[in-house]
Amino acid sequence: MSVRRLAEVQPADFEFTQDNLQWAEGQIAKYPEGRQASAVIPLLWKAQEQHDGWLPEPAIRRVAEMLGMPVIRVMEVATFYTMFNLKPVGEHFVQLCGTTPCALRGAERLKDVCRKLIGEQNHVTADGKLSWLEVECLGACANAPMVQINFDYYEDLSPESFEALLEDLRAGRAVTTGSQTGRSCSAPFGGDTSLTDESLYDGSVVGGWKSRFSEEAKVDAAEAGAAAKPAEAARPEAKAAGSKPDADAQPADAKPAVAERPADRSRREGQPYLGSGASAPAKPGDKEA
């Protein structure tokens, strides 16, 4: 991890605006007494947002005072998280993703554009309009390569479209966020390759499908009825005439008779079962043989 230090030139002091102070007090109130330090990250983020996108030392001290924390503890948070900019940034702060998906899709060429139009990382252009920094994954891998500029994503970039984007921002012209190729969301980069027939999902064929299923159901029912007729014709005439069944005949679902087990008989008769060849114990009054 690179060493992160505060800017050499710092403002004299820092105070939240009235609206931001109200917001900050609302964040602190979310936590129980003694746990106010839990609000340190949102307060630092709001301070950075108010102070032109970077976090000065007086803002860190003010947040520590509001939360009752040692200044060094708040300083540790601010210097650890790279989301906090400790030095001034341009009006349009470019965060360029250099992680694997973007790298495979041409992020290195976008870095060349940044060096050409802005300079090295963390350098602010003379007009104060642009600065850039390479960052880790921004979570839009399906639309690589991409950058985040302030709070907006710009995706599907090429060196040419990225250069034009930076020039438009510098000149104050309106720009389009999101995909720079007109791609919808994360649709395949090469265009649709399946489900290209719109009638499959625009509802226009719903009636046709219902009709088809209804006809198929009718055909299935007719075929089932036709198959049942030969089976009925093959039944014995005697059975069809209502002849009486054989008195000795057993029902088809009758269970075969099972011999009663000695142990079962013993339980039924209330006598102990002593096994084959054993005799019952003598009772009082029995005569000896």
C-alpha positions as CSV (number, residue, x, y, z in Angstrom):
1,M,0.0,0.0,0.0
2,S,1.3,3.4,-0.9
3,V,2.1,6.0,1.8
4,R,-0.7,8.6,2.1
5,R,0.1,12.0,3.5
6,L,-1.8,15.2,4.0
7,A,-1.4,18.1,1.6
8,E,1.4,20.6,2.5
9,V,-0.9,23.5,2.0
10,Q,-3.9,23.5,4.3
11,P,-6.8,25.9,5.0
12,A,-6.9,27.7,8.3
13,D,-10.1,26.1,9.5
14,F,-13.2,24.1,8.6
15,E,-16.8,24.3,9.6
16,F,-19.8,22.4,8.2
17,T,-22.4,24.4,6.4
18,Q,-25.7,24.7,8.3
19,D,-27.4,22.0,6.2
20,N,-24.4,19.7,6.4
21,L,-24.2,20.2,10.2
22,Q,-27.8,19.2,10.5
23,W,-27.1,16.1,8.4
24,A,-24.0,15.2,10.4
25,E,-25.9,15.5,13.7
26,G,-28.6,13.2,12.3
27,Q,-25.9,10.6,11.5
28,I,-24.5,10.8,15.0
29,A,-28.0,10.4,16.5
30,K,-28.3,7.0,14.9
31,Y,-25.9,5.5,17.4
32,P,-26.4,5.0,21.1
33,E,-24.5,7.0,23.7
34,G,-20.8,6.1,23.7
35,R,-20.9,4.8,20.1
36,Q,-20.8,8.1,18.3
37,A,-17.4,7.1,16.7
38,S,-19.4,4.8,14.4
39,A,-20.3,7.9,12.4
40,V,-16.7,8.8,11.5
41,I,-16.8,7.6,7.9
42,P,-20.0,9.3,6.8
43,L,-18.9,12.6,8.5
44,L,-15.5,12.5,6.8
45,W,-17.2,11.8,3.5
46,K,-19.6,14.7,3.9
47,A,-16.6,17.0,4.8
48,Q,-14.7,15.9,1.7
49,E,-17.8,16.5,-0.5
50,Q,-18.2,20.0,1.0
51,H,-14.5,20.8,0.5
52,D,-14.2,20.5,-3.3
53,G,-13.6,16.7,-3.2
54,W,-10.7,16.5,-0.8
55,L,-10.2,16.2,2.9
56,P,-8.2,18.9,4.7
57,E,-6.6,18.5,8.2
58,P,-8.9,21.0,9.9
59,A,-11.9,18.9,8.7
60,I,-10.4,15.8,10.3
61,R,-9.9,17.7,13.6
62,R,-13.5,19.1,13.4
63,V,-14.9,15.6,12.9
64,A,-12.8,14.3,15.8
65,E,-14.1,17.1,18.1
66,M,-17.8,16.3,17.1
67,L,-17.4,12.6,17.8
68,G,-15.3,12.9,21.0
69,M,-12.5,10.9,19.4
70,P,-8.7,11.5,19.5
71,V,-7.5,13.2,16.4
72,I,-5.1,10.4,15.6
73,R,-7.9,7.9,15.5
74,V,-9.8,9.9,12.9
75,M,-6.5,10.5,11.0
76,E,-6.0,6.7,10.9
77,V,-9.4,6.3,9.2
78,A,-8.8,9.1,6.7
79,T,-5.3,7.9,5.7
80,F,-6.4,4.2,5.5
81,Y,-9.3,4.5,3.1
82,T,-8.4,5.6,-0.4
83,M,-11.9,7.0,-0.9
84,F,-10.7,10.0,1.0
85,N,-8.6,12.3,-1.0
86,L,-5.9,14.0,1.2
87,K,-4.8,16.4,-1.5
88,P,-6.7,18.7,-3.9
89,V,-8.3,17.1,-7.0
90,G,-9.6,18.6,-10.2
91,E,-13.2,19.8,-10.7
92,H,-13.7,16.6,-12.7
93,F,-11.9,13.9,-10.7
94,V,-11.3,10.9,-12.9
95,Q,-10.9,7.5,-11.2
96,L,-9.7,5.0,-13.8
97,C,-10.3,1.3,-13.2
98,G,-7.1,-0.7,-13.9
99,T,-8.3,-4.1,-12.6
100,T,-8.2,-7.2,-14.8
101,P,-11.4,-7.0,-16.8
102,C,-10.8,-3.3,-17.7
103,A,-7.1,-4.1,-18.3
104,L,-8.1,-6.8,-20.8
105,R,-10.4,-4.4,-22.5
106,G,-8.0,-1.5,-23.0
107,A,-7.5,0.4,-19.7
108,E,-3.8,0.9,-20.5
109,R,-4.7,3.0,-23.5
110,L,-7.0,5.1,-21.4
111,K,-4.1,5.8,-19.0
112,D,-2.2,7.1,-22.0
113,V,-5.0,9.5,-22.7
114,C,-4.9,10.7,-19.1
115,R,-1.2,11.3,-19.2
116,K,-1.6,13.1,-22.5
117,L,-4.4,15.5,-21.4
118,I,-3.9,15.7,-17.7
119,G,-0.4,14.6,-16.7
120,E,0.7,12.0,-14.1
121,Q,-1.6,10.7,-11.4
122,N,-2.7,13.2,-8.7
123,H,-1.7,16.1,-10.9
124,V,-4.3,18.8,-11.2
125,T,-4.3,20.7,-14.6
126,A,-3.4,24.4,-14.5
127,D,-7.0,25.4,-15.1
128,G,-8.1,23.2,-12.1
129,K,-10.5,21.2,-14.3
130,L,-9.0,17.7,-14.4
131,S,-7.1,15.2,-12.3
132,W,-6.9,11.4,-12.3
133,L,-6.1,8.4,-10.3
134,E,-6.0,4.7,-11.0
135,V,-8.2,2.7,-8.7
136,E,-9.3,-0.9,-8.1
137,C,-12.5,-2.5,-9.4
138,L,-15.5,-0.2,-9.6
139,G,-17.9,-3.0,-10.2
140,A,-18.9,-2.4,-13.8
141,C,-16.7,-5.2,-15.3
142,A,-19.3,-6.2,-18.0
143,N,-19.0,-2.6,-19.4
144,A,-15.2,-2.4,-19.4
145,P,-13.1,-0.3,-19.8
146,M,-14.7,2.4,-17.7
147,V,-14.0,5.3,-15.4
148,Q,-15.8,7.1,-12.6
149,I,-15.8,10.9,-12.9
150,N,-17.0,12.5,-9.6
151,F,-20.2,10.5,-9.0
152,D,-20.9,9.2,-12.5
153,Y,-19.8,6.1,-14.5
154,Y,-18.7,6.3,-18.1
155,E,-18.4,2.9,-19.7
156,D,-17.5,1.1,-23.0
157,L,-14.7,3.6,-23.6
158,S,-12.2,3.7,-26.4
159,P,-9.2,6.0,-26.4
160,E,-11.0,8.3,-28.9
161,S,-14.3,8.5,-27.0
162,F,-12.5,9.0,-23.7
163,E,-10.4,11.8,-25.0
164,A,-13.6,13.5,-26.4
165,L,-15.3,13.0,-23.1
166,L,-12.5,14.8,-21.2
167,E,-12.4,17.6,-23.7
168,D,-16.2,18.1,-23.3
169,L,-16.0,18.1,-19.5
170,R,-13.1,20.6,-19.6
171,A,-15.1,22.9,-21.9
172,G,-18.3,22.6,-19.9
173,R,-20.3,20.8,-22.6
174,A,-23.0,18.4,-21.7
175,V,-22.0,14.7,-21.7
176,T,-23.8,11.4,-21.6
177,T,-23.2,9.1,-18.6
178,G,-23.2,5.3,-18.8
179,S,-22.2,3.5,-22.0
180,Q,-20.5,5.5,-24.6
181,T,-21.5,3.1,-27.4
182,G,-25.2,3.2,-26.8
183,R,-25.3,-0.3,-25.3
184,S,-28.3,-0.9,-23.1
185,C,-27.2,-1.9,-19.5
186,S,-24.9,-4.9,-19.9
187,A,-26.2,-6.3,-23.1
188,P,-23.7,-8.4,-25.2
189,F,-21.0,-6.1,-26.6
190,G,-21.4,-7.8,-30.0
191,G,-25.2,-7.4,-30.1
192,D,-27.9,-9.9,-29.5
193,T,-27.2,-13.5,-30.5
194,S,-30.3,-15.3,-29.2
195,L,-34.0,-14.4,-28.7
196,T,-33.7,-12.0,-31.6
197,D,-37.3,-12.6,-32.6
198,E,-39.2,-9.8,-30.7
199,S,-42.5,-11.6,-31.1
200,L,-41.1,-14.2,-28.6
201,Y,-41.3,-11.7,-25.7
202,D,-43.4,-8.7,-26.8
203,G,-46.7,-10.4,-26.1
204,S,-47.9,-10.5,-29.7
205,V,-48.0,-14.3,-29.9
206,V,-49.6,-15.0,-26.5
207,G,-53.0,-15.6,-28.2
208,G,-51.4,-17.9,-30.7
209,W,-49.7,-20.0,-28.0
210,K,-52.9,-20.3,-26.0
211,S,-54.8,-21.5,-29.1
212,R,-52.1,-24.0,-29.9
213,F,-52.1,-25.5,-26.4
214,S,-55.9,-25.7,-26.4
215,E,-55.9,-27.6,-29.7
216,E,-53.2,-29.9,-28.5
217,A,-55.2,-30.7,-25.4
218,K,-58.3,-31.6,-27.5
219,V,-56.3,-33.9,-29.7
220,D,-54.8,-35.6,-26.7
221,A,-58.2,-36.2,-25.2
222,A,-59.6,-37.6,-28.4
223,E,-56.6,-40.0,-28.8
224,A,-57.1,-41.2,-25.2
225,G,-60.8,-41.8,-25.8
226,A,-60.1,-43.8,-28.9
227,A,-57.5,-46.0,-27.1
228,A,-60.0,-46.8,-24.3
229,K,-62.7,-48.2,-26.7
230,P,-60.8,-51.5,-27.7
231,A,-60.0,-52.2,-24.1
232,E,-63.7,-52.0,-23.2
233,A,-64.7,-54.3,-26.1
234,A,-62.2,-57.0,-25.0
235,R,-63.9,-57.5,-21.6
236,P,-65.6,-61.0,-21.1
237,E,-69.3,-61.0,-22.0
238,A,-70.2,-62.8,-18.8
239,K,-68.8,-60.0,-16.8
240,A,-70.5,-57.4,-18.9
241,A,-73.8,-59.4,-18.4
242,G,-73.4,-59.1,-14.6
243,S,-72.7,-62.8,-13.9
244,K,-72.0,-63.6,-10.2
245,P,-68.5,-64.1,-9.2
246,D,-67.2,-67.4,-7.9
247,A,-68.0,-67.7,-4.1
248,D,-64.5,-69.1,-3.5
249,A,-62.8,-66.4,-5.5
250,Q,-60.7,-63.9,-3.5
251,P,-60.8,-60.2,-4.2
252,A,-57.9,-59.0,-6.3
253,D,-56.7,-56.8,-3.5
254,A,-57.2,-59.5,-0.7
255,K,-54.1,-60.1,1.4
256,P,-53.0,-63.8,1.6
257,A,-53.6,-65.5,5.0
258,V,-50.6,-65.6,7.3
259,A,-50.2,-68.3,9.9
260,E,-50.4,-66.9,13.5
261,R,-47.0,-66.8,15.2
262,P,-46.7,-68.5,18.6
263,A,-45.6,-65.3,20.2
264,D,-48.7,-63.5,18.9
265,R,-51.0,-66.4,20.1
266,S,-49.3,-66.2,23.5
267,R,-50.0,-62.5,23.8
268,R,-53.6,-63.1,22.8
269,E,-54.2,-65.9,25.3
270,G,-52.3,-64.2,28.1
271,Q,-49.8,-67.0,28.5
272,P,-46.0,-66.6,28.2
273,Y,-44.4,-68.1,25.1
274,L,-41.5,-70.4,26.2
275,G,-40.2,-71.5,22.9
276,S,-40.2,-74.8,21.2
277,G,-40.0,-77.8,23.6
278,A,-40.3,-75.7,26.8
279,S,-42.9,-76.3,29.4
280,A,-44.8,-73.7,31.5
281,P,-43.5,-73.1,35.0
282,A,-45.3,-75.0,37.8
283,K,-48.1,-73.3,39.6
284,P,-49.0,-73.6,43.3
285,G,-51.1,-76.7,43.8
286,D,-49.8,-78.5,40.7
287,K,-49.0,-82.2,41.5
288,E,-45.6,-83.5,40.6
289,A,-45.7,-86.3,38.0
